């Protein structure tokens, strides 16, 4: 009985989450410029405009994807050394750097955005695509930093000891023990940053 109630609850939760998406997707099928539900004279004209014919929408989608993938990649690349230093050394400097890396995510996004806007305007780079990538990476670097740190903490020290006993150097241990065990955490941090960016 309890299992059945759990399945019913999950199905209702899924329906509640999917219903607004279904309604908006259905309303976007209207033939005219109205958003009626159920749609009148349904067609895919809006989707064709967005994905194919209207260059302004196609370019905006391309830029959004470039910024999202670039920012997520940069965020993971910046978070990895910080997380590794924090895990391997635990020094005050590594803790300070990890705290500074997480700070933008703790600030209200509007405060961080306005600060970055002033900085990029002052340097004359406001509006450049690379600025969007760097800004999003700085904002969302805390997500891969946390996930990679969790992955590093989950490594069994016996594996590291075994690698050292077998004569593995620090680089070989990193490549054969640490990196494979933390890859899922790196990927999840990448996707967290990607989705939010």
N, C-alpha and C positions, 0 to 999 in steps of 0.2 A: 504494500500500500504506500509506504513511504517513498519507494523508488518511483512509483507511478506519479505521485504528487510532484516529485522532483522533475520528472519529464514534462508534466503539464506546466509547471512553473517556468521551465526553460523555454518551452514552446511559446507561452504567452509573452515572456520577456523578448524573445526573438521577433514576435509579431509587433510588439510595441516599438521596438527599435526599427523594424523594416517599414512599418506603415507610413511614416512621413516620406521616406524615400520613394515608396511606391506611388504615393499621391502626387509628389512633385514630378516624378518621371512620367506619370500618366498625363498630368496637366501640360507637360512640355510637348505632348503630341498634338495639341490643338493646331488647327489649320490657320487660324488668324493670329492676331497679336494679343489674345486674351489667355488667361490661365484658368480655364474652367475645368472642373472635374465632375463628372466624367468628360473626357475631351470631345469636342465637336469637330467633325471633319478631320479625323486623325491622320497625320502624316509625319514624316521624319525630316521636314524642312529645317527645323531649328538645329537638329543634330548635324545635318549637312552643312548649314551655315557655320556652325561652331568648329567642326572638324575638317571642312574641306574648302568652302567657297569664300568665306569672309576672312581675308588675310589678317586683319587686325586680331581676330579671335585665335586664328591658327598661330600667329606669332606670339600672342600672350601665353598660349598653352605651351609652346616650345620654350619660351623664357622661364616659365614656371617650372617646367621639368628640369631645365638646365640648372636653375638655382637650387631646386630641391636635391637633385642628385649630387651636384657639386658641394653644397653645404653639408650634406650628410657624410660624404666622403672625407671632406676636410675636417669635420668634427671628429670623426673616428681617428683620423691620422694625428690630430692634435691631442686627443684624449688618451691614446695608447701610451705614449711616453710618460705622461703624467701619472696614469694609473700604474704603470710598471714601476716608476720611481717610488711611488707611494707604497706599493706592495713590497718591493725588494729592499728599499732602504729605510723607509719610514722616518726620514729626517724631517727636521722642522721646515727646511726649504721645500721639500716635496709636498708637505702638508699645506704650506702657504700657497704654492703653485696650484694644487688641486682645489683649494678654497677659492682662489682667484678665478680658476676655470669654471667653477660652479656659480660664482657670484651673479653673472648676467641672468641666469635662469631664475635666481631668487628675487631679482628686482621685478617690479611691474613692467611688462613689456613696453608700455607707452613711455616710461621713463628711459629705458634702455634705448628705445627707438629714437626718441628726441635727442638724446645725447649723441648717438651715432649720426643722426642727421646733421647736427651742428658740426661734428668732427669732419664728416665727409664733405660738407659744404665748404668748410674752412680750407680743406686741402684741394678743393676743386674737382673732386671725384664723384660727387653726388649724382646718382642716376646711372652709373656704370653697372654693367651686369656683374662684373667681378666683385663690386662693392656689396651687392645683394648676397652673393655667395659667402663672402667673408663675414658679413654681419649676421646672417642666419647661422653660420657655423659657430660663431662666437656665442650666440644666444643659446643654441641647442647642444653645445659641447658637453654640458653637464649630463645629458642622457647617456651617451656612450661611455662617459667617464664612470658613471655609476654602474652600468651593466658590465663593463670590462673589469672594474674593481671587484665586483661580485664574482665574476669568473675566475679572477686571479686568486681570490680568497678560497674558492672551492677546490683549488688544486691540492691534491694530497701530497704532503711533504715527503712521503715515502717514495713517490715517483721521482722527485728531485734528488733524493738521497741515492736512489738506485742508479740514476743517470750519472751522478758524480762518482759512484763506486765503479761504474763501468768505464770511467775515464772520459766522459763527455765534457767538452768545454762549455763555458757559459753560453756561447753562441749556438752550439749544437743542442744543448738543453732547451734553449729558447725555441729553436726551430722544431724540435722533435717532441718536446713534452709540453711546454707552456702554450705555444701558439695553437696546436690542435685542440687542446682542452678548453681554450678560451674563445675559439672561433665562433661557436654559437652565440656567445655573449656579445662579441663584436658585431655580428650580423644583426642581432636584436637591437643593439644600440644604434646601428646604421638605420634600421627601419623606423625606430622611434624618431630619430632626427629627420628622416625623410618625410614621414607622414606629417609631422608638425611644421616642417618647412614648406 
